[in-house]
Amino acid sequence: MSSLKFPLAVSLVVALVYAVSTWLFARDLPDYVATHFDASGRPNGWMARSGMIAFDLALGLGSQVFISLMCWLTRHLSPARVNIPNKKYWHQPEHFPAACAILFRHSLWLGSLLVTWMILLNYQVRQANLAMPPHLDQQAFIIAMVSFLGLLVWWIIALLRLYRIPSAG
């Protein structure tokens, strides 16, 4: 349980920052907000500000909870239904609870990573809507996307390393 304290605390802090930043980023926006942009940064989708706030909160917080919940529920599945590296080892009854705990703990980090990325996207949407006419900064978007993808690759590698077979002794 103690190994869950830090990732759970980070997850909760990121969720709180997301909720507060969503509201703060949206408060200066017009009543009708550009929320989707084409490849050149021109808006091609719009929402009411109140709808955007509700949608952002539901999507951001909901995805974080969904990812963690689905991974937590693996403990109630048959090991054959859980696809992880080194199955022969981790699917054994004495190791499966640890395999599920690893997956759940790591899912908290994934949820935090995803929501942090969404904070950056919300900020970019805010900045795009403050410009006249609204325009999304493609360079900033690409930097955020590449950063997210790089961290996602790091997360995957870290997960694979966690599922190595422990050395004896």
KOLMARSE-62789 format. One record per residue (C-alpha): x, y, z; chain. Coordinates in nm, 3 decimals. Example, Ala and Ser with C-alpha at 12.3 -4.5 7.8 and 13.67 -1.06 7.14 Angstrom:
east_north_up_chaine
1.230_-0.450_0.780_A
1.367_-0.106_0.714_A
// end
This chain:
east_north_up_chaine
0.000_0.000_0.000_A
0.284_0.241_0.078_A
0.408_0.215_-0.282_A
0.073_0.360_-0.389_A
0.089_0.671_-0.171_A
0.316_0.880_-0.392_A
0.159_0.803_-0.734_A
-0.188_0.841_-0.583_A
-0.094_1.177_-0.428_A
0.053_1.296_-0.760_A
-0.259_1.179_-0.941_A
-0.486_1.370_-0.704_A
-0.273_1.686_-0.722_A
-0.269_1.672_-1.103_A
-0.648_1.626_-1.106_A
-0.691_1.927_-0.878_A
-0.455_2.140_-1.089_A
-0.646_2.031_-1.399_A
-0.983_2.129_-1.253_A
-0.858_2.468_-1.131_A
-0.665_2.544_-1.450_A
-0.963_2.450_-1.668_A
-1.172_2.708_-1.489_A
-0.895_2.971_-1.481_A
-0.807_2.928_-1.849_A
-1.171_2.959_-1.953_A
-1.279_3.256_-1.742_A
-1.135_3.518_-1.984_A
-1.267_3.350_-2.297_A
-1.564_3.470_-2.499_A
-1.903_3.302_-2.457_A
-1.844_3.107_-2.778_A
-1.500_2.942_-2.797_A
-1.298_2.788_-3.078_A
-1.227_2.436_-2.955_A
-1.100_2.254_-3.262_A
-0.847_2.365_-3.520_A
-0.738_2.249_-3.865_A
-0.381_2.161_-3.961_A
-0.293_2.525_-4.021_A
-0.430_2.639_-3.682_A
-0.757_2.790_-3.806_A
-1.063_2.713_-3.592_A
-1.313_2.468_-3.741_A
-1.511_2.373_-3.430_A
-1.680_2.590_-3.167_A
-1.851_2.543_-2.830_A
-2.019_2.755_-2.568_A
-1.769_2.836_-2.294_A
-1.982_2.663_-2.028_A
-2.008_2.352_-2.246_A
-1.635_2.354_-2.307_A
-1.563_2.371_-1.934_A
-1.802_2.084_-1.861_A
-1.664_1.876_-2.149_A
-1.301_1.941_-2.051_A
-1.362_1.848_-1.688_A
-1.552_1.532_-1.782_A
-1.292_1.427_-2.039_A
-0.983_1.508_-1.834_A
-1.094_1.379_-1.496_A
-1.301_1.099_-1.648_A
-1.012_0.963_-1.853_A
-0.782_0.967_-1.550_A
-1.036_0.776_-1.342_A
-1.123_0.538_-1.628_A
-0.760_0.438_-1.694_A
-0.692_0.370_-1.327_A
-1.022_0.193_-1.267_A
-0.976_-0.041_-1.563_A
-0.627_-0.131_-1.446_A
-0.742_-0.177_-1.086_A
-1.017_-0.414_-1.204_A
-0.763_-0.650_-1.363_A
-0.722_-0.813_-1.022_A
-1.073_-0.955_-1.067_A
-0.997_-1.108_-1.405_A
-0.856_-1.444_-1.491_A
-0.480_-1.412_-1.544_A
-0.530_-1.542_-1.899_A
-0.724_-1.222_-1.977_A
-0.441_-0.992_-1.866_A
-0.180_-0.943_-2.137_A
0.152_-0.857_-1.976_A
0.516_-0.944_-2.050_A
0.659_-1.266_-1.905_A
0.317_-1.422_-1.866_A
0.450_-1.760_-1.751_A
0.586_-1.592_-1.441_A
0.330_-1.317_-1.371_A
0.021_-1.531_-1.437_A
0.116_-1.778_-1.164_A
-0.127_-1.746_-0.871_A
0.145_-1.635_-0.628_A
0.263_-1.355_-0.862_A
-0.061_-1.236_-1.021_A
-0.162_-1.000_-0.734_A
0.177_-0.827_-0.764_A
0.134_-0.802_-1.142_A
-0.204_-0.633_-1.094_A
-0.061_-0.397_-0.832_A
0.219_-0.297_-1.071_A
-0.033_-0.227_-1.346_A
-0.258_-0.020_-1.119_A
0.031_0.183_-0.974_A
0.168_0.250_-1.320_A
-0.178_0.347_-1.448_A
-0.184_0.630_-1.194_A
0.128_0.770_-1.361_A
-0.029_0.732_-1.706_A
-0.342_0.915_-1.594_A
-0.131_1.195_-1.450_A
0.071_1.219_-1.771_A
-0.243_1.235_-1.984_A
-0.407_1.502_-1.768_A
-0.087_1.709_-1.760_A
-0.085_1.700_-2.139_A
-0.450_1.809_-2.137_A
-0.360_2.106_-1.917_A
-0.111_2.213_-2.186_A
-0.374_2.169_-2.457_A
-0.630_2.371_-2.262_A
-0.373_2.647_-2.222_A
-0.307_2.643_-2.597_A
-0.680_2.661_-2.672_A
-0.703_2.958_-2.436_A
-0.414_3.134_-2.608_A
-0.562_3.059_-2.949_A
-0.894_3.216_-2.846_A
-0.728_3.529_-2.709_A
-0.575_3.595_-3.053_A
-0.783_3.789_-3.304_A
-0.883_3.609_-3.512_A
-0.848_3.287_-3.311_A
-0.548_3.083_-3.423_A
-0.372_2.783_-3.267_A
0.006_2.807_-3.246_A
0.111_2.500_-3.443_A
0.469_2.504_-3.316_A
0.356_2.501_-2.952_A
0.107_2.225_-3.031_A
0.374_2.012_-3.198_A
0.612_2.064_-2.905_A
0.340_1.956_-2.661_A
0.250_1.654_-2.875_A
0.611_1.539_-2.923_A
0.677_1.587_-2.550_A
0.369_1.383_-2.462_A
0.462_1.106_-2.706_A
0.820_1.098_-2.573_A
0.697_1.067_-2.216_A
0.449_0.801_-2.325_A
0.732_0.597_-2.476_A
0.925_0.640_-2.150_A
0.614_0.523_-1.957_A
0.586_0.212_-2.179_A
0.955_0.126_-2.136_A
0.926_0.173_-1.760_A
0.622_-0.056_-1.754_A
0.802_-0.324_-1.953_A
1.096_-0.304_-1.714_A
0.863_-0.352_-1.417_A
0.746_-0.681_-1.566_A
1.089_-0.833_-1.591_A
1.122_-1.157_-1.399_A
1.282_-1.075_-1.062_A
1.625_-1.224_-1.011_A
1.644_-1.499_-0.754_A
1.792_-1.397_-0.420_A
// end
